[in-house]
Amino acid sequence: MFLRFVQLLWVFTLVDCLDVYVDTSLPSQSGNAFPNLQEAAAALFDSSTNLLYESNSTITLHANTGGTLQTLPQLVINQEGGGISIIYQSPPSEMATSDACKGLPILQLSNSLSSIITLTGLDYLFIQGLHIIADSESPQAFNSLQNVTLDSFCLTSIDILGQTPVAQFLQFNMIESLTLSNWVYDVQSESSLLIKVCASASIHNLRHYLTVSTEYPTIQIDNSKPYLPNQILTISNLFATCNYTGYKQGRSIVYVFQYQTVTVTGLKLQYCNYNGRYGPSPFDFFDIGTFKLNYATFQHIDAFLPASGYGALDGVKLLNFAHLRDGEVSHIFFNNITSIADPKLGGINFLHTEVKYEIRNTFFKLYNCTVQNCKVEGKDAVISHYSEVIPDSNLFSADDVKIINSTFNFSTIIKIQPALLNTRVVLESSFPFYLHNIQLIKCSLLSTSFVAFLSISSESTAYLIDLHRI
C-alpha cells in the first residue's frame, strides 16, 4: 500500500511540472524542445486566461543559445501559486567584469517587439544566466510574488530615440523575498530599477556601470505607500564606476526610503564627476530605522559645483544619511577626491547626516575613516551633522578619523550644526557630540575650520560646550 502511495505521488508531481528546452540547432519544435525562447515560453501558459498550464514550469536554454538574441511572447501571468524558472545551461561562475555578459543568451524586453513580462501572484520566479536588455518605453513588472531570484545575469537599460522614458523600466512590487546576485548593471537609460515594498530585499555582487546621467537614481528602493514594518534590505559588494565608455558624469546610484533595517557591506565608487545637478547623493539613505555600513571606498571623484543655479546650494553628498534612528558606519576610505565650489555656497560633503521631522532618540557612530590625497574648496565639510529638532536623546560620535596629505581652502573638515534654540526650551538631558582621535597629517588649510559648531538664527542661541582633547 505504501509503494502504491509513493507511485501516485510521483505521477502527481510529474503532472504538476512542465519542462521545456531551447535549442537553436532545431529548425522547429521537437517534443518539448523549441528553436527559440519565444516559442518555449508560449508553451507554458494559456494566453486567453493568463494561467500556467502547469503550476511549476522550467525553461532550460542549451549552451548553443549563448550570444543569441531571444524574445518573449506577451508573457503575462496572473495566478496564485506556482512559478517559473528560466535557466541558461552554462552560466558563468562569476560576473567579475562586463565581459562576462558577452557569452550569455540575450533576452530583449521591448513593448514595440511585444516582448514583455508581467508576473503577478506566483510563488517564485528564478532566472539564471541571461543578459536582459530592457528599454524604457514601458515598465516590466513583477507583482506580489513570494520569492524572486535573479542570479549570474546582466541587466542593460536603454532609452528609445524620440521616446520619453518611463520613470521605472523594471519594477519589483510587493515581493516577499527578492534576491539580485552576481550581476552586471549597465545603465544606458534615464529610467530606474524600482524595488517597491519588498519584505526582504538583497543585492549582492553587483558591477554597476553608469553611462547616462539624470536626476533619477539607477536603483530606487522604496518602502512607502503602503509602509510595511520590519522590512530588511541587504547590500553587499557593490562596485560602481562612470568610466565604462569614457563617460564620467555621475548620478544617484542607490536611493533607499523608509526601511526598518539596512545592512551594507562593501561599497566602491570611482571615476565619477558630480556637478550637483545629476544625483547630488550617489548613495542616499532616507528615514531608516537601523543602519550599518562596513567598508566603503570612494576614489577618483571630481565635484565642480556651479556658483549659481540648480545644485549650487545643495552641493554633493557622497554618503547621505537623512533621519536615521540608529546608524553605524565604519572603515570608510576617501581617496583622490577634488571639489571646487564657491566658498559661500554648497560644496561637497563626504559624509552627511541630518535629523528632521521631530525624530527623537537618534544615534550615529562613525569610526575608522580615512581621507587621503583630496582637495576641497567650498563651504561644506568632510563630515557634517545637521539637526532641526531638540531630541530626547541624541548621540553623534566620530572616532579614529585620519585626514592625510589633503588640501582645504575656505572649507570645513568637521561641521556640527545642532538644532536652533530660538524659543525657550527646557533641556532635561544632554545630547553629546563625541570626537575622538581625529588626526590631520601633512595637510594644508586656508581659511578652513578644523571643527566647527554652527547655529544660524535671527535670535540668540546658547549652548554649553564641554570641550575635551580632540
KOLMIMAR-115779 format. One record per residue (C-alpha): residue number from 0; z, y, x. Coordinates in Angstrom, 1 decimal. Layout:
BEGIN
<NUM, <Z, Y, X>>
...
END
This chain:
BEGIN
<0, <0.0, 0.0, 0.0>>
<1, <0.9, 2.4, 2.9>>
<2, <-2.5, 1.7, 4.5>>
<3, <-4.3, 2.5, 1.3>>
<4, <-2.5, 5.8, 1.1>>
<5, <-3.5, 6.7, 4.6>>
<6, <-7.1, 5.9, 3.9>>
<7, <-7.1, 8.0, 0.8>>
<8, <-5.6, 10.9, 2.7>>
<9, <-8.2, 10.6, 5.4>>
<10, <-11.0, 10.7, 2.9>>
<11, <-9.5, 13.7, 1.2>>
<12, <-9.3, 15.6, 4.5>>
<13, <-12.9, 14.9, 5.3>>
<14, <-14.0, 16.1, 1.9>>
<15, <-11.9, 19.3, 2.3>>
<16, <-13.7, 20.2, 5.6>>
<17, <-17.3, 21.3, 6.3>>
<18, <-18.6, 21.4, 9.9>>
<19, <-22.0, 22.8, 10.7>>
<20, <-23.7, 23.5, 14.1>>
<21, <-26.2, 26.0, 15.5>>
<22, <-28.7, 24.5, 17.9>>
<23, <-31.6, 26.9, 18.9>>
<24, <-33.8, 24.0, 20.0>>
<25, <-34.2, 22.9, 16.4>>
<26, <-37.3, 24.2, 14.5>>
<27, <-35.5, 23.8, 11.2>>
<28, <-32.3, 22.3, 9.6>>
<29, <-31.4, 18.7, 10.6>>
<30, <-28.5, 17.4, 8.7>>
<31, <-25.5, 19.7, 9.4>>
<32, <-27.3, 21.4, 12.3>>
<33, <-29.2, 24.6, 11.9>>
<34, <-31.5, 26.6, 14.2>>
<35, <-29.6, 29.9, 13.8>>
<36, <-26.2, 31.3, 12.7>>
<37, <-27.5, 32.9, 9.6>>
<38, <-28.6, 29.6, 8.1>>
<39, <-25.5, 27.8, 9.2>>
<40, <-23.2, 30.4, 7.7>>
<41, <-25.2, 30.4, 4.4>>
<42, <-24.5, 26.7, 4.1>>
<43, <-20.7, 27.3, 3.9>>
<44, <-20.4, 29.3, 0.7>>
<45, <-21.8, 29.9, -2.8>>
<46, <-23.2, 33.5, -2.7>>
<47, <-23.0, 33.7, -6.5>>
<48, <-19.3, 33.1, -6.6>>
<49, <-18.3, 34.2, -3.1>>
<50, <-16.4, 31.0, -2.6>>
<51, <-16.5, 28.5, 0.2>>
<52, <-17.9, 25.1, -0.7>>
<53, <-15.0, 23.5, 1.2>>
<54, <-11.7, 25.1, 2.0>>
<55, <-11.9, 24.7, 5.8>>
<56, <-15.2, 25.4, 7.4>>
<57, <-16.3, 25.4, 11.0>>
<58, <-19.4, 26.7, 12.7>>
<59, <-20.0, 25.5, 16.3>>
<60, <-22.6, 27.2, 18.4>>
<61, <-24.1, 25.0, 21.0>>
<62, <-24.4, 26.1, 24.7>>
<63, <-28.1, 26.9, 24.2>>
<64, <-27.2, 29.8, 21.9>>
<65, <-25.8, 31.8, 24.8>>
<66, <-27.5, 35.1, 25.2>>
<67, <-29.5, 34.7, 21.9>>
<68, <-29.3, 37.3, 19.1>>
<69, <-27.8, 36.0, 15.9>>
<70, <-27.1, 37.5, 12.5>>
<71, <-25.1, 36.6, 9.4>>
<72, <-26.2, 36.5, 5.8>>
<73, <-24.1, 38.7, 3.5>>
<74, <-21.0, 36.7, 4.3>>
<75, <-18.7, 37.9, 1.5>>
<76, <-15.9, 35.6, 0.7>>
<77, <-13.1, 36.3, -1.8>>
<78, <-10.8, 33.4, -2.4>>
<79, <-7.2, 32.3, -2.0>>
<80, <-6.6, 29.9, 0.9>>
<81, <-8.9, 28.1, 3.2>>
<82, <-10.6, 29.5, 6.3>>
<83, <-13.5, 29.9, 8.6>>
<84, <-13.8, 29.1, 12.4>>
<85, <-16.8, 30.3, 14.4>>
<86, <-16.8, 28.9, 17.9>>
<87, <-19.1, 29.0, 20.9>>
<88, <-19.2, 25.7, 22.6>>
<89, <-19.0, 27.2, 26.2>>
<90, <-16.7, 30.3, 26.1>>
<91, <-15.8, 31.9, 29.4>>
<92, <-12.5, 31.1, 31.0>>
<93, <-11.7, 34.8, 31.4>>
<94, <-13.1, 38.2, 30.4>>
<95, <-12.4, 40.0, 33.7>>
<96, <-15.4, 42.3, 33.5>>
<97, <-18.2, 43.3, 31.2>>
<98, <-20.5, 40.8, 33.0>>
<99, <-18.7, 38.1, 31.0>>
<100, <-20.5, 39.3, 27.9>>
<101, <-24.0, 38.6, 29.2>>
<102, <-23.9, 34.8, 28.5>>
<103, <-22.4, 34.9, 25.1>>
<104, <-24.2, 34.5, 21.8>>
<105, <-24.8, 38.0, 20.3>>
<106, <-23.7, 38.5, 16.7>>
<107, <-25.2, 41.7, 15.4>>
<108, <-23.4, 43.1, 12.3>>
<109, <-25.5, 45.7, 10.6>>
<110, <-25.9, 46.8, 7.0>>
<111, <-29.5, 47.6, 7.5>>
<112, <-30.1, 43.9, 8.6>>
<113, <-27.9, 42.6, 5.7>>
<114, <-25.8, 41.0, 8.4>>
<115, <-22.3, 41.8, 7.1>>
<116, <-19.0, 40.0, 6.9>>
<117, <-16.2, 40.8, 4.4>>
<118, <-13.4, 38.3, 4.0>>
<119, <-10.6, 38.5, 1.5>>
<120, <-7.6, 36.2, 0.8>>
<121, <-8.3, 33.4, 3.3>>
<122, <-5.5, 31.6, 5.2>>
<123, <-7.3, 32.1, 8.5>>
<124, <-10.3, 33.3, 10.5>>
<125, <-10.9, 32.1, 14.0>>
<126, <-13.7, 33.5, 16.2>>
<127, <-14.1, 32.5, 19.9>>
<128, <-16.8, 33.2, 22.5>>
<129, <-19.1, 35.7, 20.7>>
<130, <-20.4, 39.1, 21.6>>
<131, <-20.1, 41.1, 18.4>>
<132, <-22.3, 44.3, 18.2>>
<133, <-21.4, 46.3, 15.1>>
<134, <-23.0, 49.5, 14.1>>
<135, <-21.1, 52.4, 12.4>>
<136, <-23.3, 52.6, 9.3>>
<137, <-20.9, 50.7, 7.1>>
<138, <-17.5, 49.0, 7.8>>
<139, <-17.0, 45.3, 8.3>>
<140, <-13.6, 44.3, 6.7>>
<141, <-11.1, 41.5, 6.8>>
<142, <-8.5, 41.9, 4.0>>
<143, <-5.3, 40.2, 3.1>>
<144, <-5.7, 37.2, 5.4>>
<145, <-2.8, 35.2, 6.7>>
<146, <-4.0, 34.6, 10.2>>
<147, <-6.9, 36.2, 12.1>>
<148, <-7.6, 35.4, 15.8>>
<149, <-10.5, 36.6, 17.9>>
<150, <-10.4, 35.2, 21.4>>
<151, <-12.6, 35.4, 24.5>>
<152, <-15.1, 37.8, 22.9>>
<153, <-16.9, 41.1, 23.4>>
<154, <-17.0, 43.9, 20.9>>
<155, <-19.5, 46.7, 21.1>>
<156, <-19.6, 49.6, 18.7>>
<157, <-22.8, 51.6, 18.3>>
<158, <-24.0, 54.6, 16.3>>
<159, <-27.3, 54.6, 14.5>>
<160, <-29.5, 57.6, 15.4>>
<161, <-29.7, 60.0, 12.4>>
<162, <-26.8, 58.3, 10.6>>
<163, <-23.4, 59.8, 10.1>>
<164, <-20.9, 57.2, 11.4>>
<165, <-18.1, 55.9, 9.2>>
<166, <-14.6, 56.6, 10.2>>
<167, <-13.8, 52.9, 11.0>>
<168, <-16.6, 50.4, 11.8>>
<169, <-14.3, 47.4, 11.8>>
<170, <-11.2, 47.0, 9.6>>
<171, <-8.3, 44.5, 9.6>>
<172, <-6.3, 45.3, 6.5>>
<173, <-3.0, 43.6, 5.4>>
<174, <-3.2, 40.8, 7.9>>
<175, <0.0, 38.7, 8.2>>
<176, <-0.7, 37.8, 11.8>>
<177, <-3.5, 39.4, 13.9>>
<178, <-4.4, 38.4, 17.5>>
<179, <-7.1, 40.0, 19.6>>
<180, <-7.1, 38.4, 23.0>>
<181, <-9.2, 38.1, 26.2>>
<182, <-11.8, 40.6, 25.2>>
<183, <-14.1, 43.4, 26.3>>
<184, <-14.5, 46.5, 24.1>>
<185, <-17.5, 48.7, 24.8>>
<186, <-17.2, 51.9, 22.8>>
<187, <-20.6, 53.5, 22.2>>
<188, <-19.7, 54.9, 18.7>>
<189, <-17.6, 57.7, 17.3>>
<190, <-16.0, 55.2, 14.8>>
<191, <-12.7, 53.5, 15.3>>
<192, <-11.4, 49.9, 15.1>>
<193, <-8.7, 50.0, 12.4>>
<194, <-5.7, 47.8, 12.2>>
<195, <-4.0, 48.7, 8.9>>
<196, <-0.6, 47.5, 7.7>>
<197, <-0.5, 44.2, 9.6>>
<198, <2.9, 42.5, 9.7>>
<199, <2.3, 41.2, 13.3>>
<200, <-0.5, 42.5, 15.5>>
<201, <-1.1, 41.5, 19.1>>
<202, <-3.7, 42.9, 21.6>>
<203, <-3.9, 41.0, 24.8>>
<204, <-6.0, 41.2, 28.0>>
<205, <-8.4, 44.0, 26.9>>
<206, <-11.0, 45.6, 29.2>>
<207, <-11.9, 48.8, 27.5>>
<208, <-15.0, 50.9, 28.4>>
<209, <-15.5, 54.5, 27.0>>
<210, <-19.0, 55.9, 26.7>>
<211, <-18.8, 58.2, 23.6>>
<212, <-16.3, 61.0, 23.1>>
<213, <-14.9, 62.3, 19.8>>
<214, <-11.6, 63.3, 18.2>>
<215, <-11.2, 59.8, 16.7>>
<216, <-9.2, 57.1, 18.6>>
<217, <-11.1, 54.0, 19.6>>
<218, <-8.2, 51.8, 18.3>>
<219, <-6.2, 53.1, 15.3>>
<220, <-3.1, 51.1, 14.3>>
<221, <-1.6, 52.4, 11.1>>
<222, <1.3, 51.0, 9.1>>
<223, <1.4, 53.6, 6.4>>
<224, <0.2, 53.6, 2.7>>
<225, <1.9, 51.4, 2.0>>
<226, <4.6, 51.4, 4.6>>
<227, <6.0, 47.9, 5.3>>
<228, <9.3, 47.4, 7.2>>
<229, <9.8, 45.2, 10.2>>
<230, <6.2, 45.4, 11.4>>
<231, <5.7, 44.2, 15.0>>
<232, <3.0, 45.4, 17.5>>
<233, <2.5, 43.9, 20.9>>
<234, <0.0, 45.2, 23.5>>
<235, <-0.3, 43.7, 27.0>>
<236, <-2.8, 44.1, 29.9>>
<237, <-4.9, 46.9, 28.5>>
<238, <-7.3, 48.3, 31.1>>
<239, <-9.4, 51.4, 30.2>>
<240, <-12.0, 53.4, 32.1>>
<241, <-14.5, 56.2, 31.4>>
<242, <-16.7, 55.4, 34.4>>
<243, <-18.6, 52.5, 32.9>>
<244, <-22.0, 54.2, 32.9>>
<245, <-21.3, 57.3, 34.8>>
<246, <-19.9, 59.0, 31.7>>
<247, <-16.3, 60.3, 32.3>>
<248, <-15.4, 62.2, 29.2>>
<249, <-12.2, 60.7, 27.7>>
<250, <-10.9, 60.3, 24.2>>
<251, <-7.9, 58.9, 22.4>>
<252, <-7.7, 55.2, 23.1>>
<253, <-4.7, 53.9, 21.1>>
<254, <-3.1, 55.7, 18.3>>
<255, <-0.1, 53.9, 16.6>>
<256, <1.5, 55.3, 13.5>>
<257, <4.8, 54.1, 11.8>>
<258, <5.6, 50.7, 13.3>>
<259, <9.1, 49.3, 13.4>>
<260, <8.8, 47.5, 16.8>>
<261, <6.3, 48.2, 19.5>>
<262, <6.2, 46.4, 22.9>>
<263, <3.6, 47.4, 25.6>>
<264, <3.3, 45.8, 29.0>>
<265, <0.6, 46.7, 31.5>>
<266, <-1.5, 49.8, 30.7>>
<267, <-4.1, 51.2, 33.1>>
<268, <-6.3, 54.2, 32.6>>
<269, <-8.6, 55.6, 35.2>>
<270, <-11.7, 57.8, 35.9>>
<271, <-11.5, 59.9, 32.8>>
<272, <-11.9, 63.6, 32.2>>
<273, <-10.0, 65.3, 29.3>>
<274, <-10.5, 68.8, 28.1>>
<275, <-8.1, 68.9, 25.2>>
<276, <-10.7, 68.7, 22.5>>
<277, <-11.5, 65.0, 22.5>>
<278, <-8.4, 62.9, 22.5>>
<279, <-5.6, 65.1, 23.7>>
<280, <-3.4, 61.9, 24.0>>
<281, <-5.0, 58.8, 25.4>>
<282, <-2.0, 56.8, 24.2>>
<283, <-0.3, 58.3, 21.2>>
<284, <2.8, 56.6, 19.5>>
<285, <4.0, 58.3, 16.4>>
<286, <7.1, 57.5, 14.3>>
<287, <8.1, 54.3, 16.0>>
<288, <11.5, 52.5, 15.5>>
<289, <12.0, 50.6, 18.7>>
<290, <9.5, 51.1, 21.6>>
<291, <9.4, 49.6, 25.0>>
<292, <6.7, 50.2, 27.7>>
<293, <6.8, 48.5, 31.1>>
<294, <4.2, 49.0, 33.8>>
<295, <1.6, 51.7, 33.3>>
<296, <-0.9, 53.2, 35.7>>
<297, <-2.8, 56.5, 35.3>>
<298, <-5.2, 57.4, 38.2>>
<299, <-8.3, 59.5, 39.0>>
<300, <-7.9, 61.6, 35.9>>
<301, <-9.1, 65.2, 35.5>>
<302, <-7.9, 67.6, 32.8>>
<303, <-9.6, 71.0, 32.7>>
<304, <-8.2, 73.0, 29.7>>
<305, <-10.0, 76.0, 28.2>>
<306, <-8.5, 79.4, 28.3>>
<307, <-9.0, 79.7, 24.5>>
<308, <-10.3, 77.8, 21.6>>
<309, <-9.7, 74.2, 20.4>>
<310, <-7.4, 72.4, 22.8>>
<311, <-6.1, 75.4, 24.6>>
<312, <-2.7, 75.4, 23.1>>
<313, <-2.0, 71.7, 22.7>>
<314, <-3.2, 70.6, 26.1>>
<315, <-3.3, 67.0, 27.1>>
<316, <-0.6, 64.4, 26.8>>
<317, <-1.4, 61.2, 28.8>>
<318, <1.6, 59.4, 27.2>>
<319, <2.7, 60.9, 23.9>>
<320, <5.8, 59.7, 22.0>>
<321, <6.5, 61.5, 18.8>>
<322, <9.5, 60.7, 16.7>>
<323, <10.8, 57.6, 18.5>>
<324, <14.1, 56.2, 17.3>>
<325, <14.8, 54.1, 20.4>>
<326, <12.4, 54.3, 23.4>>
<327, <12.5, 52.8, 26.9>>
<328, <9.7, 53.5, 29.4>>
<329, <9.8, 52.1, 33.0>>
<330, <7.6, 51.5, 36.0>>
<331, <5.1, 54.3, 35.4>>
<332, <2.7, 55.4, 38.1>>
<333, <0.5, 58.6, 38.1>>
<334, <-1.9, 59.0, 41.0>>
<335, <-4.7, 61.4, 41.8>>
<336, <-4.5, 63.5, 38.6>>
<337, <-5.8, 67.0, 38.6>>
<338, <-5.1, 69.5, 35.8>>
<339, <-6.4, 73.1, 35.7>>
<340, <-5.3, 75.3, 32.8>>
<341, <-4.4, 78.9, 32.0>>
<342, <-0.8, 79.5, 33.1>>
<343, <0.0, 81.0, 29.7>>
<344, <-1.5, 78.2, 27.6>>
<345, <-1.2, 74.4, 27.3>>
<346, <-1.8, 72.3, 30.4>>
<347, <-1.1, 68.7, 31.0>>
<348, <1.9, 66.6, 30.1>>
<349, <2.0, 63.3, 32.0>>
<350, <4.7, 62.0, 29.6>>
<351, <5.8, 63.9, 26.5>>
<352, <8.5, 63.1, 23.9>>
<353, <9.3, 65.0, 20.8>>
<354, <11.6, 64.8, 17.7>>
<355, <10.9, 66.4, 14.4>>
<356, <11.3, 66.0, 10.6>>
<357, <15.1, 65.5, 10.7>>
<358, <15.0, 62.3, 12.6>>
<359, <18.5, 61.7, 13.9>>
<360, <20.2, 59.3, 16.4>>
<361, <17.3, 59.2, 18.9>>
<362, <17.4, 57.6, 22.3>>
<363, <14.8, 57.8, 25.1>>
<364, <15.2, 56.4, 28.6>>
<365, <12.7, 56.8, 31.4>>
<366, <13.2, 55.1, 34.8>>
<367, <11.2, 54.2, 37.8>>
<368, <8.4, 56.8, 37.5>>
<369, <6.2, 57.9, 40.4>>
<370, <3.8, 60.8, 40.6>>
<371, <1.7, 60.9, 43.7>>
<372, <-1.3, 62.9, 45.0>>
<373, <-1.5, 65.1, 42.0>>
<374, <-2.4, 68.8, 41.4>>
<375, <-1.3, 70.7, 38.3>>
<376, <-1.9, 74.3, 37.3>>
<377, <-0.7, 75.3, 33.9>>
<378, <2.4, 75.7, 31.9>>
<379, <3.1, 72.2, 30.7>>
<380, <5.1, 69.6, 32.6>>
<381, <5.0, 66.2, 34.2>>
<382, <7.9, 65.1, 32.0>>
<383, <8.7, 67.1, 28.8>>
<384, <11.0, 66.6, 25.9>>
<385, <10.9, 68.8, 22.7>>
<386, <13.2, 68.7, 19.7>>
<387, <13.2, 70.6, 16.4>>
<388, <16.4, 69.1, 15.0>>
<389, <20.1, 69.0, 15.8>>
<390, <20.7, 65.3, 15.9>>
<391, <24.0, 63.5, 15.2>>
<392, <23.4, 61.6, 18.4>>
<393, <20.7, 62.2, 20.9>>
<394, <20.2, 60.8, 24.4>>
<395, <17.4, 61.7, 26.8>>
<396, <17.6, 60.3, 30.3>>
<397, <15.3, 60.2, 33.3>>
<398, <16.3, 58.1, 36.3>>
<399, <14.6, 57.3, 39.6>>
<400, <11.6, 59.7, 39.4>>
<401, <9.7, 60.4, 42.6>>
<402, <7.2, 63.3, 43.0>>
<403, <5.2, 62.7, 46.2>>
<404, <2.6, 64.7, 48.0>>
<405, <1.7, 66.8, 45.0>>
<406, <1.0, 70.5, 44.2>>
<407, <2.2, 72.5, 41.2>>
<408, <1.1, 76.1, 40.5>>
<409, <2.5, 78.1, 37.6>>
<410, <3.9, 74.9, 36.1>>
<411, <7.0, 72.9, 35.3>>
<412, <7.9, 69.5, 36.6>>
<413, <10.6, 68.6, 34.1>>
<414, <10.9, 70.6, 30.9>>
<415, <13.5, 70.1, 28.2>>
<416, <13.4, 72.1, 25.1>>
<417, <16.3, 71.4, 22.7>>
<418, <16.4, 72.4, 19.1>>
<419, <16.8, 76.1, 18.3>>
<420, <20.2, 77.3, 17.2>>
<421, <19.1, 80.4, 15.3>>
<422, <21.5, 79.7, 12.5>>
<423, <25.2, 78.9, 12.6>>
<424, <25.7, 75.2, 13.2>>
<425, <28.9, 73.1, 13.8>>
<426, <28.3, 70.6, 16.5>>
<427, <30.6, 67.6, 16.2>>
<428, <29.2, 65.6, 19.1>>
<429, <27.3, 66.2, 22.3>>
<430, <23.6, 65.4, 22.8>>
<431, <23.4, 65.0, 26.6>>
<432, <20.3, 65.0, 28.8>>
<433, <20.7, 62.9, 31.9>>
<434, <18.6, 63.5, 35.0>>
<435, <19.4, 61.2, 37.9>>
<436, <17.8, 60.6, 41.3>>
<437, <14.9, 63.0, 40.8>>
<438, <13.1, 63.4, 44.2>>
<439, <10.5, 65.9, 45.4>>
<440, <8.8, 64.5, 48.6>>
<441, <6.2, 66.6, 50.5>>
<442, <5.3, 68.7, 47.6>>
<443, <4.1, 72.3, 47.2>>
<444, <5.4, 74.5, 44.4>>
<445, <4.1, 78.0, 43.5>>
<446, <5.8, 79.9, 40.6>>
<447, <6.9, 76.5, 39.4>>
<448, <10.2, 75.3, 37.9>>
<449, <11.6, 72.0, 39.0>>
<450, <13.8, 71.5, 36.0>>
<451, <13.6, 74.0, 33.0>>
<452, <15.8, 74.1, 29.9>>
<453, <13.9, 76.3, 27.4>>
<454, <14.7, 77.6, 23.9>>
<455, <12.5, 80.2, 22.4>>
<456, <13.9, 82.0, 19.4>>
<457, <13.9, 85.5, 17.9>>
<458, <17.7, 85.3, 17.7>>
<459, <20.4, 84.2, 20.1>>
<460, <20.6, 80.6, 21.1>>
<461, <23.5, 79.3, 23.2>>
<462, <24.1, 76.0, 25.0>>
<463, <26.9, 74.8, 27.1>>
<464, <25.4, 73.0, 30.0>>
<465, <27.4, 70.9, 32.4>>
<466, <25.1, 70.6, 35.4>>
<467, <25.8, 67.9, 38.0>>
<468, <23.9, 66.9, 41.1>>
<469, <20.2, 66.4, 40.3>>
END
